[in-house]
Amino acid sequence: MELQSPGQGILVSMGYAEAETNVQNMHMNTGSFAVIDTALYLTLLALMTAVLAVLFIAAFVFEKGKPKTMKLMGGCFAFLTFLLTLLPALYFMNTEFVEDSGGFWFNLSLFGMSFSGRPGYAWYLMLVVAVISLICAGIVLLIKIMPADISVEKMTSPPASE
């Protein structure tokens, strides 16, 4: 965690554990660290469901196992990845980390220094992953499965005889 005061050449850097112990001195909301931990666990669950979705979709594409089951499991896990990816991003966004800050994007003046908070690249990446997961779930679940006993020869109609 870094706090930097532009123009004054002051940079305060501390680890997560140290920041957690000094939370009162920084005028931060004490529940912020519980939110960070919860968002981390939800993100880890999203990562696990994403791996399962990829495995089931790959099994469906490469025709391993029952196609209908692999398709359904791949699509469901991709949709679950969407939910578990979007949930921590929105949960994290709706948390007030600094008391009286006004939300996720904040400016704070403390001891004559101005601090600002905004989402980083990872927050935006979570939203992108959520959208990609939803698109994959939709595509996989909407694919039609052709029965295995129908061949190309049987699908063509015989010539009409007169």
Beta strands, then each sheet from edge to edge (+ up, - down):
strand 1: 2-5
strand 2: 10-13
strand 3: 106-110
strand 4: 113-117
sheet 1: 1+ 2-
sheet 2: 3+ 4-
end
